[in-house]
Amino acid sequence: MARAGAADLSLTEVVLTELSSGLRVVSEHVPGARSVCIGAWVGVGARDEPAELAGVSHFLEHLLFKGTATRSAREINEAVDRVGGEMNAFTTKEYTAYYTRLPVGSAPLAVELLGDVLTSPALRDDDIASERQVILEELAMDEDAPEDLVHSLLFEGLFPGHPLGRETAGGRATVEATAGDDVRAFFEHWYRPANYVLAAAGAVDHDEVVALAAAAFARDSASRRPDRAAPGPDRRPLTVRRRSTEQVHLALAWAGVARDDPDREALEAVNHVLGGGMSSRLFEQIRERRGLAYSVYSSVATYADAGALMVYVGTAPAHLDEVVGLARTEIGALRSGGITSAELAVAVGYLTGSYLLGLEDPSSRMARLGGHVTHYGEVRSVEDQLDRYRAVTTDDVARVVGRILADEPVVAAVGPVTRTSVARRFA
């Protein structure tokens, strides 16, 4: 086992160790913490699935808590409940995470449970059949949520024919068609220690976590990590889903930057000025001054080789023309004039402050560790990230605005509108 160096984070120490199996263990001892937060990041997500198995990573996320070779689902839940903790999971485009949060002194239980579900899940046909119905209900719930649906349509338009454009949970047809053998084969191929990162933060001792992980994750490991192809330049300019809703849900997107792109921080600053905060231009013009929407915002998504800048607003059909006009005016102003020094100062203050506030609890620190090692193979220091934000200049912003906003956006809409009526507003 090779022990890597530590990264500075206030009074804490971050230590990374790689086991002979390829499993990487990273921890951060937080003085005074009364909890242990431990999670396993699996380096495979929705973009790594064949089209006919779209949603299988999310399917597995559900199934791993249904029982193992030695524990029933109830026994797993009781073990966590007995100490007042929590255990959960989530799936993203590029990884799947399983995590626990338990009281101080519970690291052995946390690692044992994670090791059990990640190395020897039962994956029984009966459980697969019952959980399939749960996932179909989840898909139906998302379909009934127009704000979620419009973002799904937006990604389909931004990345057509590419896995990044697919819904993370898959579609009804693929979920219904995925067989038990498909799920088990996907698990056997990807769920190997060499593709795992075990992250721990809080009242933890690194050497103890390493020893526990070596025992709990003792499984044959082939070094399998996904080969990924970046999305191409094709776009589907407009997608409209007609629905009898009280609001029109409108979303716009531009191709953004990859996770490690030098312009990422400048784009985050642009996003904050455009619609990422309560002092942003879209929030001020559309909600505060005119009261035309309750929810209006912009956001950034980044992946290994792609990204997106998005704008969302929900408004009454009668206000759609005015809202579209205001949004286009603010986007045009960004293109032609960039942002002011005062706006940049607010954006940088927000980005640095929110980053620090996001590290207040061990759960957030654990998530940061797992994400960094999964994406970068190391943990970057907090000061490094803060320095990246502080280094952004108005010239950087002007460059990224020209790079990202030069093209017309991909548009998606859900509500009592037609394709023709939305297209007219963006002609």
N, C-alpha and C positions, 0 to 999 in steps of 0.2 A: 504494500500500500504506500502510495506516494503522498506526502503531505505538502500542500501548496501554501503560499504565503497568505497573510491576513490583509484585509482591507479596512481602512479606518472608517468607523461610523460612530461618531460621538465617543462614548466610553465603551463601546462594544468591539468585539473582534469577530471577523468573518474568517472561517477556515474551510478549505476545500480539500477533500481526500478522494482519490479514485481507487476503488478496490480492484483486485485481480480479475473479477468478473466483468469489469467495465462500469459497474454501478458507481455513480458519483455521489458523494455525501457532502453536503455543505451545511454549516451551522453558524449561528450567531448567538452567543450568550448575552442576554439582556439583564443587567444587574437589577435586582428588585422585582423581577417578573414573578408572578404567582401562577403562571400557566406555561404549558409546553405546546407549541404549535408545530406539527410535523406533517409534511405533505410529500407525496410522490408525484413528480411530473413525468409523464410518459410522452416521448417526443414524436407522437403521431396524432394527427387530427383529421378534420373533415376533408382537407385538401389532399390528403394522402390515400383516399379511398378510390377504388375503381367506380365508375359511374353507376354500374349495376348494384353496387353495395353502398350507395350514398346514405350516410346516417349510421353506418355500422360502428364507428367510434363512440357515438352517443349511445347507441344500443348497448355496447359493452359497459359504458359508464354506469348505466342502470343495473346491468346484470351482475356486476362484481360484488354488489352488496346483497345479492340474493342467497348467498351461502357459499361455503368452500367445502373442501374434502373433509374438514374436521369440525366446522361450525355451521349452524343454521343461520338464516337471516336474523331470527329472533335472538339467538345467542350473541351475534355481533352487536345488535342494537342494545341488548341488556348490558353487555360489557361496557359500552360507552355511557349509557344512562346511569349505571351504578356509581360512576364517579362524577356525574353531572356535566359530562362533556358533549361534544358534537363531532359528527363525522359526515362528510359530504363530498361531492365531486362536481366537476363541470367540464364541458368539452368546448374547445375552440377550433378555429381553422387549422392550427398548427401544433397543438398539444392537447392532452387530456390530463387533468389534475385530480388527485384524490387526497384529501387532507383531514386531519383531526386537530381538535383543540381540547386539551384536557388539563386538569389541575396539576400543579407542581408535583413532581415525583412520578408522573405517569408516562415518562418516555418509553419504558419497556413495553407497556400495554399499547401505546400508539404505534411503535415500530412493528410489534408482533402482529397487530391487526392489519396494518397496511401490507406487510409482507405476505400474510395469509391470503388476502383478497387479490393481490397482484401476482402471486405465483401459483396458487392452486384453487381458482374459483371453480365451482361445481359446473356452471354453464349447462344446466339440465334442460331438456327439451320442454318440460312443463313450465319451467320458469321463463324460458324464451317466449313461449306462447302467451303467457299471462302478461309479461312485460311489454310485449308487442302492442297489446291493447292499451296499456298505459301511455306508450309513446304516441300511438295514433290519437289518443285523447289530447295529448300535449300539442300535437300538430294542429288539431282542430281548434284548440284554444288560441294558438298563435294566428291561425287563419281568421279567427273572430276578432283579433286585436288589430285594427287598421294601422296603427303606428308601427307595429312590428311588421305587418305585411308589406307596407310601402318600402321599408328598408330591405326586405328580402327581394322585392322586385327591382329595387335600385341596384343591388349587387349583381343580380342577373343581367341587368343592362350594362353595368360597368365592366363585368368580366364574363361576357357570354361564351358558353361552351368551355369554360375553365372551372376547375374545382372551387376556386375562391368565389365564384359566382353562385355556388349552390348553398342551400340552407344547411346549416350545421347539423340539424337533426334529420336531414334527408327529406324525402317526399313520401307521401302515402304509398305510392306504388312500390318504391324500393324497400320501405320498411315492411310492407306486407309480403314482399317476395324473398326477403333475406331469410335463409334457412339456418337451422341450428348448426349445421356443418360449416356454413359460411362464417358464422360468428366465431366458432371454435378455431377455424383455420386462421382468421384474422388475428385472434389472440395469440396463437402459437407463433405466428410470423413476427409480430411486432412487440409483444409484451415480454421483453427480455431485459435483464438487468443492465446490459450495455446501452439500452435506450431509456433508462430511468435516471432521474435525479431525485435524491431524497434530501429535502430541505427541512431544517429545524431551526426554530428561534424561540427565545424565551428562557425559561429556567432549564437550560440544557448544557450538558458537558459533551464536547465534540468526540472525545475518545470513547465515551460510553455509547453515543449514537452510532459511531462507526462499528463498534463491536456488536451492537444489537443488529445493525443492518447486515453485517456479514453473515449472521446466523439466520435472520429472517428472510433474506433474499438469496439464499444458497440454491441456485438453480442454474442449469446449463444456459450459457449465453453465447449466442452468435452476435457479432457486431453488426446489427442492422439499424440503419437510420435512413429515412426516406430520401430518395432522389426527387427533386422538385423542378418543374419547368415553370418559368415565369409566364404570366399571361401576356397575350399578344395585344396589338393595338386596336383590334376590332371593338366596336361599341354598338349597343342597341339604344339609339338616342331617346326613345320614348316608350314607356310602358304604362298603360292605364287599366285599372281594374274597377269597373263600375260597381258601386255598392250604395245601398240606401242608408247612408250614414248622415248624421247631423252636420258633420264637418267634411271638408275636403282635406285629405292628408297628402301633402306635397313634399317631395324630397328631390334634391339635386346632388349630383356628385361629379367630381373631377378626379382623374387618376392622380394619386398623391406620390409619396416617396416610400422607399423601403425602410425597414426598421433602423438600419445602420447608415442611412444616407446622411451626409454632412449637412443637408438642408432640413433635417427633421425638426430641430429646435426652432428654426426660423418659421417653418410651417405651423408649428404649434403656437407661435406668437401671432401669426396671421389669423389662425383659427380663433384665438381668444378675442382679438379685435373684431372679427367679423360676427361671431355669434356664440363664442365659448364661455361668456360670463355675463353677469347682470349689468355690466357697464358696456357691453358690446354694442356695435352699431345696429345689428338686426333687432336685438332685444329692445334697445332704446326706441328705434323708429316704429317697429311694428306693435310691440306690446305696451311700452310705457307711454309713448306720446299719443297713440291712436287707439289702443285697446282692441286691436284686430285679432289677437290670438292669445291663448293662455300659454301654449307651448311653442316656442320658437328657439332654435339653437343650431349651432354648427358643431362638428366633431371631426376628429382625425382617426383613421385606422391605419396601422402599419403592419406589414408582414415581412418575411425574409427577403422578398424580391419585388414587392409591390405595395401599394397603399391607396388611400382615398381621402379626400376632403369632402365632407357632406354637409348639407343644409337641410333642415326639416322645419316645417310649419304646419300646424293644423288650424284651419279657419273656416268660417261659415261660407257657403257657396257664394253668397252675395258680396263677400269681401275679397274673393279670390283675385279679381283683376287688380285691386289696389295693393294687395299683399305681393303679388308677382311683380308689379311695377316697383314697389319699394325695394324688394330683394334685388332686382336687377339693377336698380340705381346704386345700391350700396356695393354690389359686386363690381359694377362699372367704375365707381369711385376708387375702389381698391386697385383696379387695373391701371387707372390713369394717374392716381396720386399717391398710392401706397398708404403708409400710416405715418402719423406724427411721432415725434420723439416722446411726447407725453404719453401717447397710447402705447408705445413700445415699453416705456418704463412701467406702466400699469401691468402690461402683459407679462413682462419678466418678473415683476413682483408676485403676480398671481402664480406663475408656473413654479417659481422657486418655493414660495410659501406653501402651496398645496402639495408639492412633492414632499416637503418636510413633514407637514401635518399627516400625510399618508403613511408615515413611518412611526406613528405614535404607539401602535400596539404590536405585539409579537406576531399576530396573524398577518399583518401587512408586510412585516419584515420577512417572514417566511415566504410569502408569495413573491417578494422581490428576489430573494435568493434563488428560488426555483425557476423563475422566469429568466433571470440573467444567465444562469449556468446552462439552461436548456437552449437559449438563443445564442449566447456568445461564447460559451465554454468557460466563463469566468464571471466573477462578481465585480462589477465596476463600482468604484467608490461613490458615495453620495456627493462628495466635493467635486468629483469629475463631472457629474450630471449638472450640478448647480453652476459650475464654471461654463458648461456648454450653453446654458440658458443666458447667463450674464454676458456671454461673448456676442450674442446676436445684435446686429446693427441694423439701422434702417436700410442700408445698402443690401444686406442679406435678405431683408424682407422684400425689397423691390425685385431682387433676383428671383426669389421663390414665387412671388406673385406672377411674374412674367412666365415662369416655368409651368406653374400649375393652372393658373386661371386664363391662360391665353385662348384655350379652346372653349367652345360652348359646352355646357354641362349635359350629362345624362340626366334624364328627368323620369320620375315615377310618380303616379298619383293614384289614390284610392278614394272613392267617394261618388257622389251623385254628379259625375262629369263624364264626358265622352272623350275619346282620343282626339277627335277633331277640335273640340273646344279647348283642350289643354294645348294642343299643337299651335293653335292660333295665338295663344298668349306668349308663346316662345318663338314665334316667327320672326 
